[in-house]
Amino acid sequence: MIDLAPIDRAGLAPRWTAAPWLNSAPLELAELRGRVVVLHAFQMLCPGCVMHGLPQAARIHANFDRRDVIVVGLHTVFEHHSAMGPQALEAFVHEYRVPFPVGVDCPGDSTVPTTMAAYEMRGTPTLVLIDRHGRRRAQIFGRPEDLELGAAVQALVAESDRPRPASDCDEQGCLIEAAGPDRVGALRAQPSRPLEPVSTEVIGTG
């Protein structure tokens, strides 16, 4: 089971620093607010990434509505740098038909790239789940089970701070569902009052 951090304890995900980009124009994390972001950090010469991580990320990409979920690959190289340059990555993405955007993590002050250091990743593959408001809700090193990952992503998709449409309606009108049954009952019990004439006086808003 993937434990999602509670909303009130989850901090904003760090900004990623990546260039160039494949399969997409450059992406900024702030631009993706309103969608769940599945960030998949990998290396093209990492066996676990090639055999398990990338195929799993591709399944998430294929099975969730793009209006709700976006999968973003981050090629974050901390070893064998000369063998995993941008040209080699471009051939790899084409050969393995990686379907989602992939950014190249920018070099840092050491052998660890900038975004990898900002997220304090332990290695590759690493999955980061970021909710609609940009909060980092989970970070997993290795490969989680498909069902657990799917359930966690779906839970983030289902979260919403937006009000739901009223659905508790009868001949008297519609009550907000979020009020709860006790509140709804109390509101229904209130006596109705006749309408009072509406004043035609213009009231300034200044």
N, C-alpha and C positions, 0 to 999 in steps of 0.2 A: 504493500500500500504506500502511495506517495502522500506524505503529510504536507498539506498546503499551509503556509504560515498564515495566522489570523490577519485579517485586514488591518487591525489596529497595531500590529507589530511588524508589518512588512514595510520595509523602506523602499524608496524608489530605486529601480534598477539603474546601475551606472550607464552613462552614455557610452556607446561603442565607437571605436575609431577604426575605420576600415576603408581600404582603397587598394586596388580597383574593385569593381563589382562585376559579377557575371549574372546573366539571366535577369538583370534589372538595372534601372538607373540607381544611383547612390541612394541608400535609405538611411534615415535618421530615426532613432527610436521614438523621439517625440512626435514624429509624423504618424505613428502607428497607434496613437491613443484611440480608444474605442474598439480595438480588436485585441484578442489574446495573442501574444507573441510567444512562439516556441522557438527559442534560440538554440541551435545545434552547433556546438563547437567540435571541430574535427580536424584531422590531418589525413591527407590522401595516402600516406604510407603507414597509417595506423590500422592494423588488421581488424581490431574491434570496431573501428569506425566504418570500414569498408564492408565488413560482413554483417554487421548488426545495426550500428548507429544510423548510417545514411539510409538504408532501406526502411528502418522504422520511421525516420523523419519524413521520408517520401510517402509512407502510408498515412501519416497524420495530414500531410498536405493534400492527399487524394480524398480523404474521408470526411473532412470538415469544410463547411462553407467558408469560402475565402473572405466573405464579408464579416465573419466572426473570428476566424483564426488565420494567422499568417505564420508560416514556417520560414525562418531565416537561417541560412548556413553561415558559419564563421570559420574560415580556414585559419587556424591559429597554430603557427609552426614554432615549436620550441626545440627542435632537433633536426638534423639533416637538412639544414636550410637550403643548401645549394641544389638539392634534388627536388625541392618542392616550391619552385618559383611560380610566378603568375602564369607563364606560358605552359608549364607542365600542368598546372591546375586547370587551365582552360581546356586542355586536351582530356584531362580526367573527367571534368564535368560533362563534356560532350560524350565521351566513351561510355560513362556510367549513366547517362541520361538523367542527371540530377535535375529535378523539375522546378526547384524553388530558388529564390535569390541567394547568392553566395558572395560574401564580402571577405576580403583578405585583411586579417588583423594586422595593424601597423606595428612595425618594430618598436620595442621599448628600450629602456636604458640598459637592459641586460638581455639574456637570451630569451626571456619571456616576453611575448608581445604585449602591447598596451592594454587591449581589452581583456585579455586573459588575466593580466595582473590586477586590473580594476575589479574583476569579478572574483578574484582569488581562487581561480580554478585549479584543481589538483592535477589535471591532465586531460586527455581526450579518450573517448568521447565524453562530453559534458552537455547535459540538457538544462536549460533554464526556462522556467515558466513565468511569464510576465503577464499580469492581468490587464484589463481594459484601461486601467488608470496608470499604467506604467510601474506598478509595484512588483518587486521580485517576490514571488510566492513560493517557489521551490527551485532547488538547484541539485542536480543528480549527476554524480560521476559514475560512468559505466552505463550499462544498458538496463533500464527498467523493463518489466513485463509489459507487453502491448496493452493488455486489458487495464492494468493499473495506470499507465500513461493516458490511455483514452479516457478513463474515468476522471482523472485529474483535469485534463483539458476541458472535458464536458462540464465539470463543476465550475470552472472559471467562466466558460461561456454562459452558463445559467445565471451567474451573478449579475446583478444590475442595480445601479443606484437610481435608475429612472423609474418614475411612477408607472404602475400598471393601469390599464384601462379599468374603469369601474365595471363590475360584472354582477353586483347584487342589486337587481332591478325588479320593481313591480309597478303597479299602477300609480303608486305615490311618487316614484322616481328611482334614482340610482344612488346607492351608498358606496363609498370607497371600500373596496374589499379589504385593504390593509388595516382598516379600523378594528377588525377582529369581531367575533360573534357577540361578545358582551357589549362592545361599543355600538355595534349595529342595532342590537336589541334596545339599548337605551335611547338611541336616536329615533327608532321607530315608535317608541312609547311616548315621545314628546307630542303634545297636542299641536295641531296645525293652527296657524293664525291667518286671518284674512290679509290679503295684500293691501298695503298702504299706498296712497297716491305717490307717484314719483315726482320729486321736485324738478322743475324745468330750469332752475337757477344754475348758471354755469359757475363751477367751482374751479378756481385756478389751481395749478399744480406747482406753481413756483414758490 
